[in-house]
Amino acid sequence: IYIDPPYNTGNAFSHYDDGMEHSLWLGLMKTRLEALHKLLSKDGSIWISIDDDECHYLKVLCDEIFGRKNFVANVIWEKKYSPQNDAKWLSDSHDHILVYAKNKDIWRPNLLPRTEEMDARYKNPDNDPRGLWKSSDLSVKTYSPTTDYPITTPSGRVVNPPAGYCWRVSKKRFEEMIGDNRIWFGKNGTNVPSIKRFLSEVQEGTVSKTIWYRNEVGDNQEAKQEIKAFNSDDVFATPKPERLLNRIVDLGTKDGDWILDSFAGSGTTGA
């Protein structure tokens, strides 16, 4: 389920009343969220767009209806490019998307597709037959004396973990990784050792972060342009960009899933 309900900002919108008194707004949301909770599949999730005016009250209401343990995240969406110079206090540049699972124990989001920029970080300077790889730090900050040991590089240099750090693997495991050509000492064999992470072995996608930038998922200006492309006479006041809904659908659905948008708005979910 994705919903973009009235934000209760105090402004009069032609498509719905968006200036109700706070308790009336919460009452409206309560009855609708209770119905949506019943409709949501056992392995489903609900994504709710909202701004600062009611977000934190809505969060408490959703905790009551969906269960606080089923709260997944508060996503921050960068909705504007430039500051509003006529703002009396601070210029708001983001909205919230509250995410709840029907059952968080069994619900998992999909991974986001890997980008060309991510894959470009992988090289193959030693022509390893396993293909592209990138180096990863062998040391970790969580100290354990069992993994604090000296390593002799191919050039004969002896290196130790930085002060307060230790190696990520035991000495026995390190020797196994040396035998499997998974340790990189640099082209001249003088560098501090690092682990080779192969592109072929990384997961197919990436885990989504909770801050979504406008260059990734669009902003208010992009959404307005999408609306004007097919309806320039009566532009919906608060549309969402299609790229934003794409991100939500990609993360929250499987092939064949039904998607409900009970407020509909400008029809971005349908698009």
Secondary structure, 3 states (H helix, E strand, C coil): CEECCCCCCCEECCCCEECCCHHHHHHHHHHHHHHHHHHCCCCCEEEEEECCCCHHHHHHHHHHHHCHHHEEEEEEEECCCCCCCCCCCCCCCEEEEEEEECCCCCCCCCCEECCHHHHCCCECCCCCCCCCEEEEECEECCCCHHHCCCEECCCCCEECCCCCCEECCCHHHHHHHHHCCCEECCCCCCCCCEEEEEHHHCCCEECCCCEECHHHHCCHHHHHHHHHCCCCCCCCCCCCCHHHHHHHHHHHCCCCCCCCCCCCCCCCCCC
